[in-house]
Amino acid sequence: MNYTIESILDKYPKVNIGVLVGRGLKISKANLELARYKSDSLKRALEKLGDAPVSQHPYIASWRELYRSFGTKPADYHSSVETLARRVVKTQQLPMINTAVDAYNAVSLRYMMPMWGFDTDNVEGDIVWRLSPGNEAFTGLGMTEKEYTYPGEAVYADAKRILTRRWKYRDCVETMITENTVT
C-alpha cells in the first residue's frame, strides 16, 4: 500500500503531511504509562487554551481558515483537533477508546494538530489524498446514513471508498482502529 497525493499540494503548497505506519500492533483498552501521557497532554492543552474560545487558538484558527478555503463552514464542521479540544474543555478529560487511538489523540491535543489513523488491513489499494469531484458516498463513525462529498472537498480515499471527509473531519467506520487492528 502506498500513500499518494493528487494535485492537492498545488492548492496548498505550504502544507506538511506526515505518515506513520505501525505493524504488528498490540492494541489494548488502556495502558498506565499512556494514561500518564494523556493526563499531561490534557493539562498542557488546557493551559494553552486558557479561557478564550477554542476557535481562537492560533493553530485551530488556521485550520478553520483552511476549511473555508475548500468550501467547508468551520462553524458547522470542525477539524478533528478542534472537536477534541472542545470536548476536553467541556469534560476536562480525554476520551478513552483504545491505546492506539488514545495515543494519537493525546499527541494531537498536545500539539494542536489533527491526527488520525486507519486499520490498513481494511484499506483497499493505496490511500490517496485528493480533492473530490463531488457526489462520492461516505459513511462515517457514528453515522446512520450516507453523506455525499461536494466538489473540491479535501478527502482521503482508497480504491473503494472515502476514508475521511473535509480533510480530517470524520473517519469512515470500515477502517476504524480497534483492539483487533495489527497494521
SVG drawing of the C-alpha trace seen along z (x, -y; Angstrom):
<svg xmlns="http://www.w3.org/2000/svg" viewBox="-29 -34 35 43">
<polyline fill="none" stroke="black" stroke-width="0.4" points="0.0,0.0 1.2,-3.5 0.2,-6.9 -0.2,-9.4 -1.2,-13.0 -3.0,-14.1 -2.6,-17.7 -3.8,-19.0 -0.4,-20.5 -0.9,-22.8 -3.7,-24.4 -2.0,-24.1 1.8,-24.3 2.8,-25.0 1.0,-22.0 3.2,-19.4 1.9,-15.9 3.5,-13.1 2.7,-9.4 3.5,-6.8 2.8,-3.1 2.6,-0.7 3.0,3.0 2.4,5.8 0.5,3.6 -0.8,4.9 -3.7,2.6 -5.4,2.8 -8.2,0.9 -5.8,-1.0 -2.2,-1.4 -0.9,-3.1 2.0,-4.9 -0.3,-6.1 -2.7,-7.3 0.0,-9.5 0.9,-10.9 -2.8,-11.6 -3.1,-13.4 0.0,-15.6 -1.3,-16.3 -4.6,-17.3 -3.1,-19.6 -0.8,-21.3 -3.6,-21.8 -6.0,-23.3 -3.2,-25.7 -2.6,-26.7 -6.3,-27.1 -7.0,-29.2 -10.3,-30.9 -10.6,-32.0 -12.9,-30.2 -11.2,-27.1 -11.8,-28.6 -9.4,-31.5 -6.3,-29.3 -3.9,-30.2 -3.5,-26.6 -7.2,-25.9 -7.9,-29.3 -5.6,-28.3 -7.5,-25.0 -10.7,-27.0 -9.2,-29.2 -8.1,-26.1 -11.6,-24.6 -13.1,-27.9 -10.6,-27.6 -12.2,-24.4 -15.8,-25.4 -16.5,-24.0 -18.1,-26.1 -15.8,-25.7 -18.6,-26.6 -20.6,-23.6 -17.7,-21.1 -14.7,-21.2 -11.4,-19.7 -10.7,-16.6 -8.3,-18.6 -10.9,-21.4 -13.6,-18.7 -11.2,-17.1 -10.2,-20.4 -13.8,-21.4 -14.6,-18.1 -11.7,-18.3 -12.6,-21.8 -16.2,-20.7 -15.4,-17.4 -11.9,-18.1 -10.7,-14.6 -9.6,-12.9 -11.8,-10.2 -10.8,-6.5 -11.1,-4.4 -8.0,-2.1 -4.3,-2.6 -3.7,-3.4 -6.5,-6.0 -5.8,-7.4 -2.1,-7.8 -2.7,-9.8 -5.5,-11.8 -3.1,-12.8 -0.4,-13.9 -3.0,-15.7 -4.2,-17.6 -0.7,-18.3 0.4,-19.9 -3.0,-21.1 -2.8,-19.4 -5.2,-16.9 -4.1,-13.3 -5.9,-10.1 -5.4,-6.5 -6.7,-3.7 -6.7,0.0 -4.8,0.6 -5.8,4.2 -9.2,2.8 -7.9,0.3 -8.4,1.3 -5.3,0.4 -3.5,-2.9 -4.5,-5.8 -4.9,-8.9 -5.3,-12.5 -7.2,-14.4 -9.9,-16.9 -13.2,-15.2 -15.1,-15.6 -18.2,-15.5 -21.1,-13.1 -18.9,-10.4 -20.7,-8.3 -19.3,-8.4 -20.5,-6.7 -18.6,-8.0 -18.2,-6.8 -21.4,-7.4 -23.4,-8.0 -26.5,-6.0 -27.0,-7.5 -24.6,-8.1 -23.4,-11.6 -22.0,-12.7 -18.9,-14.8 -19.1,-18.1 -16.8,-19.2 -13.4,-20.5 -13.7,-18.9 -10.3,-17.6 -10.7,-13.8 -8.6,-10.8 -9.8,-7.8 -8.8,-4.3 -9.7,-2.4 -13.2,-1.6 -14.4,-4.5 -13.9,-7.8 -11.9,-7.2 -12.3,-10.7 -14.1,-13.9 -13.3,-17.5 -9.6,-17.0 -9.9,-15.5 -13.4,-15.9 -14.6,-12.3 -13.3,-8.8 -15.2,-6.0 -16.4,-3.2 -14.8,-0.4 -11.2,-1.4 -11.5,-2.4 -8.8,-1.2 -9.9,1.4 -8.2,3.7 -8.0,6.2 -6.0,3.9 -2.4,5.0 -1.4,2.6"/>
</svg>
